Amino acid sequence: MTERLSPLDGVHRAAGASFTDFAGWQMPVRYSSDLAEHHAVRNAAGIFDLSHMGEIVLIGPESAAALDFALAGKLSAIEIGQAKYSLLLAEDGGIIDDLVVYRTGDDRYMVVANASNREVVADELRARAGGFDTNVFDESDDVALIAVQGPASREILLATPGFTIESGHPDGEDVPEALASLRYYRAIAGAFRGEPTLIARTGYTGEDGFELYVAPEHATALWEALTEAGAAHALVPAGLASRDTLRLEAGMPLYGHELNRDILPVQAGLGRVVALSKEGDFVGRAAIEHGPAADAPVLVGLAAEGRRAGRAGYEVFDGDGADAARVGVVTSGALSPTLGHPIAMAFVAPDAAETGRELYLDVRGTRVPASVVALPFYKRNA
């Protein structure tokens, strides 16, 4: 199968990016160094290409009811301009994908899916919406997505000429007020150089930031304008490698690592995402109400000393001796650039999940002690 290219592929190559295959896409993994890009986002700002993500739109008078049935959350409760994190569950309660849903109109919703699950999410939403007065469109090929993340992100958007807000004010007049008042998990309709642009404030790095949804043919102009305006604010292009360590420090799960079809939300600490209080049935409800088996593993954070980090697939034991019992497995791990010590997320047996419990990571044959800690590992100052 031919690998897909981002509409920003030429920009990345001109910037000297290194690439990797990600869900069938050729995407930049780094431009300079993983550490430099990670620290830039924590201390100033980074710009990311997320055009590989999927965007599926529901339009119609029963779109909210369809999503209430299709997803774990109560999407009918969100307002126009609001976003909500939710889950697409299988009948057995396993997680098919984690999603962000935006309400962009009275009867219009945009579901943002992980790149690897775009087709299955679109197919599932079409099937589950079949009994409702709504239409489902996969608009992924018509959308490019650029994210600016970091403490300087708002200043960079304000310094970028060409933005307007849908209210119709002259260029830039109401942009500062609109960005200042845009709360977390909210979005506003705007334009960049006259072209429709959805400006959202969600993020996946643990820092403040914005996501900009535009048509692919306008993505390069937007990227270049943001990059030029961001130069004075130490903005750097950032790839998938730094994005992964940033989200790990923030304790954010990644589909295929912490989330999959064999994991129920409560096991991954996402029980709050499931709206059991909403009226009516939804796919997976019976399995969620039944709950996982008593010995089902649960997700924990692990923090260690030294420089030897656990990685995905490394085993977790309850001791360092030859007779120690295996109690779990690492799903994501790294030497934290911000904290300076190894961190990991792992699924472990419930009786090994108590905060403060000392466990051992098998790092290439060496048992490395690690303590169970509360997530997230890192939380930015408000």
Residue pairs with C-beta under 8 A, 6 or more apart in sequence:
1 24
3 21
3 24
3 25
3 26
4 24
4 25
4 26
4 52
5 25
5 26
6 12
6 25
6 26
6 27
6 49
6 51
6 52
6 144
7 51
7 144
7 216
7 217
7 219
7 220
8 49
8 51
8 144
8 146
8 219
8 220
8 223
9 26
10 220
11 220
11 223
11 224
12 19
12 28
12 31
12 49
12 237
15 31
15 237
16 31
17 28
17 29
17 30
17 31
17 237
17 239
18 28
18 29
18 30
18 31
18 239
19 26
19 27
19 28
19 29
20 26
20 27
20 29
20 240
21 27
22 52
22 115
22 240
23 52
23 114
23 115
23 116
24 115
24 116
25 52
25 115
27 49
27 52
27 239
27 240
28 49
28 237
28 239
28 240
29 239
29 240
29 241
30 37
30 239
30 240
30 241
30 242
31 37
31 236
31 237
31 238
31 239
32 236
34 239
34 241
34 242
34 245
34 337
35 337
36 236
37 46
37 236
37 237
37 238
37 239
37 241
37 242
38 238
38 242
38 245
38 246
38 337
38 338
39 337
39 338
40 46
40 150
40 234
40 235
40 236
40 238
41 149
41 150
41 205
41 207
41 238
41 242
41 246
42 150
42 207
42 246
42 337
42 338
43 150
43 151
43 234
44 150
44 151
44 152
44 233
44 234
44 235
44 236
45 148
45 149
45 150
45 151
45 152
45 153
45 156
45 209
45 230
45 233
45 234
45 235
45 236
46 148
46 149
46 150
46 205
46 235
46 236
46 237
46 238
46 242
47 146
47 147
47 148
47 149
47 223
47 226
47 227
47 230
47 235
47 236
47 237
47 238
48 146
48 147
48 148
48 149
48 237
48 238
48 239
48 243
49 145
49 146
49 223
50 145
50 146
50 147
50 211
51 143
51 144
51 145
51 146
51 216
51 219
52 115
53 112
53 113
53 114
53 115
53 118
53 140
53 145
54 112
54 113
54 114
54 115
54 117
54 118
54 121
54 122
54 138
54 140
55 110
55 111
55 112
55 113
55 138
55 139
55 140
55 142
55 143
55 145
55 213
56 110
56 111
56 113
56 118
56 121
56 122
56 125
56 136
56 137
56 138
56 139
56 140
57 108
57 109
57 110
57 111
57 136
57 137
57 139
58 66
58 67
58 108
58 109
58 111
58 125
58 129
58 134
58 135
58 136
58 137
59 105
59 107
59 108
59 134
59 135
59 137
60 66
60 107
60 132
60 133
60 134
60 135
61 107
61 133
61 134
62 132
62 133
62 134
63 107
63 108
63 109
63 129
63 132
63 134
64 75
64 76
64 107
64 109
65 76
65 132
66 125
66 128
66 129
66 132
66 134
67 75
67 76
67 101
67 109
67 111
68 74
68 75
68 76
68 278
68 280
68 282
69 128
69 129
69 132
69 280
69 281
69 282
69 283
70 88
70 124
70 125
70 128
70 129
70 282
70 283
71 86
71 87
71 88
71 89
71 99
71 101
71 282
72 86
72 87
72 88
72 89
72 265
72 273
72 274
72 275
72 282
72 284
72 288
73 84
73 85
73 86
73 87
73 101
73 273
73 274
73 275
74 275
74 277
74 278
75 84
75 86
75 101
75 103
75 109
76 278
78 84
78 101
78 103
79 103
80 103
80 104
80 105
80 106
81 103
81 104
81 186
81 187
81 188
82 102
82 103
82 185
82 186
82 187
83 100
83 101
83 102
83 103
83 185
83 186
83 187
83 200
83 202
84 100
84 101
84 185
85 98
85 99
85 100
85 101
85 185
85 273
86 98
86 99
86 100
86 101
86 273
87 95
87 96
87 97
87 98
87 99
87 265
87 270
87 273
87 274
88 95
88 96
88 97
88 98
88 99
88 113
88 121
88 124
88 125
89 95
89 96
89 265
89 282
89 283
89 284
89 287
89 288
90 96
90 261
90 283
90 284
91 283
91 284
91 286
91 287
92 284
92 287
93 264
93 265
93 284
93 287
93 288
93 290
93 292
94 260
94 261
94 262
94 263
94 264
94 284
95 255
95 259
95 260
95 261
95 263
95 264
95 265
95 268
96 117
96 120
96 121
96 124
96 261
97 113
97 114
97 117
97 120
97 121
97 255
97 259
98 114
98 253
98 255
98 259
98 270
99 111
99 112
99 113
99 121
100 111
100 112
100 202
101 109
101 110
101 111
101 112
102 109
102 110
102 112
102 187
102 198
102 200
103 109
104 110
104 187
104 189
104 198
107 134
110 139
110 198
111 121
111 125
113 121
113 122
114 255
116 255
116 256
117 255
118 138
118 140
119 138
122 136
122 138
125 136
126 136
128 283
129 136
141 216
142 215
142 216
143 213
143 214
143 215
143 216
144 213
144 214
144 215
144 216
144 218
144 219
145 211
145 212
145 213
146 211
146 212
146 214
146 219
146 222
146 223
146 226
147 203
147 204
147 209
147 210
147 211
147 212
148 156
148 157
148 209
148 210
148 212
148 226
148 230
148 235
149 203
149 204
149 205
149 207
149 208
149 209
149 210
149 238
149 246
150 205
150 207
150 208
150 209
150 235
151 207
151 208
151 380
152 230
152 233
152 234
152 235
153 207
153 208
153 209
153 210
154 179
154 180
154 208
154 210
155 233
156 226
156 229
156 230
156 233
156 235
157 163
157 175
157 179
157 199
157 210
157 226
158 175
158 176
158 179
159 229
159 230
159 232
159 233
160 225
160 226
160 228
160 229
160 230
161 171
161 172
161 225
161 229
162 171
162 192
162 193
162 225
163 171
163 172
163 175
163 190
163 191
163 192
163 197
163 199
164 170
164 171
164 172
164 174
164 175
164 190
164 191
164 194
165 174
165 175
165 178
165 188
165 189
165 190
165 191
166 188
166 189
166 190
166 191
167 174
167 178
175 190
178 188
178 190
179 199
179 210
182 188
182 199
182 201
183 201
184 201
184 202
185 201
185 202
186 200
186 201
187 198
187 199
187 200
187 201
188 198
188 199
189 196
189 198
189 199
190 196
190 197
190 198
190 199
191 197
192 212
192 214
192 218
192 221
192 222
192 225
193 218
193 221
195 214
195 215
195 218
196 214
196 215
197 212
197 213
197 214
197 222
198 212
198 213
199 210
199 211
199 212
200 210
200 211
200 212
200 213
201 208
201 209
201 210
201 211
202 211
203 209
203 210
203 211
204 243
204 246
204 247
204 250
204 252
205 243
205 246
205 247
205 250
206 246
206 247
206 249
206 250
206 252
206 376
206 378
206 379
206 380
207 246
207 380
208 380
212 222
214 222
226 235
227 235
227 237
229 235
244 254
244 332
244 334
245 334
245 336
245 337
247 254
248 332
248 333
248 334
248 336
248 343
248 345
248 377
249 336
249 337
249 338
249 339
249 343
249 376
249 377
249 378
250 376
250 377
250 378
250 379
251 301
251 345
251 375
251 376
251 377
251 378
252 376
253 259
253 268
253 269
253 270
253 299
253 345
254 332
257 312
257 331
257 332
257 345
258 268
258 299
258 331
258 332
258 345
258 347
259 268
263 347
264 287
264 288
264 291
264 292
264 296
265 271
265 273
265 274
265 288
266 274
266 288
266 291
266 292
267 292
267 296
267 297
267 298
267 299
267 347
268 298
268 299
269 298
269 299
269 375
274 288
276 285
276 288
276 289
294 350
295 349
295 350
296 350
297 328
297 347
297 348
297 349
297 350
298 347
298 348
298 350
298 353
299 331
299 345
299 346
299 347
299 375
300 328
300 345
300 346
300 347
300 348
300 353
300 372
300 373
300 375
301 343
301 344
301 345
301 372
301 373
301 374
301 375
301 376
301 377
302 310
302 316
302 330
302 333
302 343
302 344
302 345
302 346
302 359
302 361
302 370
302 371
302 372
302 373
303 341
303 342
303 343
303 370
303 371
303 373
303 377
304 310
304 341
304 342
304 343
304 344
304 361
304 368
304 369
304 370
304 371
305 341
305 342
305 369
306 341
306 342
306 368
307 335
307 342
308 342
308 363
308 366
308 368
309 333
309 334
309 335
309 342
309 343
309 344
309 363
310 316
310 330
310 333
310 342
310 344
310 346
310 361
310 363
310 368
310 370
311 330
311 333
311 334
311 344
312 330
312 331
312 332
312 333
313 329
313 330
314 329
314 330
314 333
314 344
314 361
314 362
314 363
315 326
315 328
315 329
315 330
315 361
315 362
316 326
316 327
316 328
316 329
316 330
316 346
316 348
316 352
316 359
316 360
316 361
316 362
316 370
317 324
317 325
317 326
317 327
317 359
317 360
317 361
317 362
317 367
318 324
318 325
318 327
318 352
318 359
318 360
319 325
319 360
319 367
320 360
320 367
320 369
324 360
324 367
327 348
327 349
327 352
327 359
328 346
328 347
328 348
328 349
328 352
328 359
329 346
329 347
330 344
330 345
330 346
330 361
331 344
331 345
331 346
331 347
332 344
332 345
333 342
333 343
333 344
333 345
333 346
333 361
334 342
334 343
334 344
335 341
335 342
335 343
336 342
336 343
336 377
336 378
338 378
339 377
339 378
342 368
342 370
343 377
344 361
344 370
345 375
348 359
348 372
352 359
352 372
353 372
354 372
355 372
355 373
355 374
356 371
356 372
357 371
357 372
358 369
358 370
358 371
358 372
359 369
359 370
359 371
359 372
360 367
360 368
360 369
360 370
361 367
361 368
361 370
362 368
